[in-house]
């Protein structure tokens, strides 16, 4: 059974889920803040552990860093919401 969280970017038009398209158009795609935050998250031990735990079948290997960090943040926030 495929996990819908790990769809490729071509299968998932908006990696931010339910964020309105007009709001997405107002956000800078490659802002310096997001770039630095993404790099810091990717270097964290929590992200590295999450990646190792989830990439047992190679599903994550084809995703770029931007999508990996977004999936990590989404899953982390969903876990905290419980």
C-alpha positions as CSV (number, residue, x, y, z in Angstrom):
1,X,0.0,0.0,0.0
2,X,1.6,3.3,-1.1
3,X,1.9,6.1,1.4
4,X,0.3,9.3,-0.1
5,X,2.8,11.4,1.7
6,X,5.6,10.2,-0.5
7,X,4.1,11.0,-3.9
8,X,6.5,12.6,-6.4
9,X,6.3,16.3,-7.1
10,X,4.7,15.5,-10.5
11,X,1.9,13.6,-8.8
12,X,1.3,16.2,-6.1
13,X,0.6,19.7,-7.7
14,X,0.9,21.5,-4.4
15,X,3.5,20.2,-1.9
16,X,2.0,22.6,0.7
17,X,-1.4,20.8,0.7
18,X,-4.3,23.1,1.3
19,X,-2.5,26.4,1.0
20,X,-4.4,28.6,-1.5
21,X,-2.7,29.1,-4.8
22,X,-2.9,32.9,-4.5
23,X,-1.0,32.8,-1.3
24,X,1.6,30.5,-2.8
25,X,2.1,33.1,-5.6
26,X,3.0,35.7,-2.9
27,X,5.7,33.6,-1.3
28,X,9.2,33.7,-2.8
29,X,10.0,30.3,-4.0
30,X,13.7,30.3,-3.2
31,X,13.9,32.8,-0.3
32,X,17.1,33.0,1.6
33,X,15.2,32.2,4.8
34,X,13.7,29.0,3.5
35,X,17.0,28.0,2.0
36,X,18.9,28.5,5.3
37,X,16.1,26.8,7.3
38,X,16.0,23.8,5.0
39,X,19.8,23.4,5.2
40,X,19.7,23.6,9.0
41,X,16.8,21.0,9.2
42,X,18.6,18.7,6.8
43,X,21.7,18.8,9.0
44,X,19.8,18.0,12.2
45,X,20.0,14.5,13.8
46,X,16.2,14.3,13.9
47,X,16.0,14.7,10.2
48,X,18.8,12.3,9.5
49,X,17.1,9.7,11.8
50,X,13.7,10.3,10.1
51,X,15.3,9.8,6.7
52,X,17.0,6.5,7.7
53,X,13.8,5.2,9.3
54,X,11.7,5.9,6.2
55,X,14.0,5.1,3.4
56,X,14.1,1.4,3.9
57,X,12.6,0.8,0.4
58,X,14.3,3.7,-1.4
59,X,11.2,5.8,-1.8
60,X,12.9,8.9,-0.6
61,X,16.0,8.6,-2.7
62,X,14.4,10.3,-5.8
63,X,13.1,13.3,-3.9
64,X,14.9,16.6,-3.7
65,X,15.9,18.2,-0.4
66,X,13.0,20.7,-0.6
67,X,10.4,17.9,-0.7
68,X,12.2,15.8,1.9
69,X,12.2,18.7,4.4
70,X,8.5,19.5,3.7
71,X,7.5,15.8,4.3
72,X,9.6,15.7,7.5
73,X,8.0,18.9,8.8
74,X,4.5,17.8,7.9
75,X,4.9,14.5,9.6
76,X,6.6,16.0,12.6
77,X,3.8,18.5,13.0
78,X,1.1,15.9,12.5
79,X,2.7,13.8,15.3
80,X,2.8,16.8,17.6
81,X,-0.8,17.5,16.9
82,X,-1.8,14.2,18.6
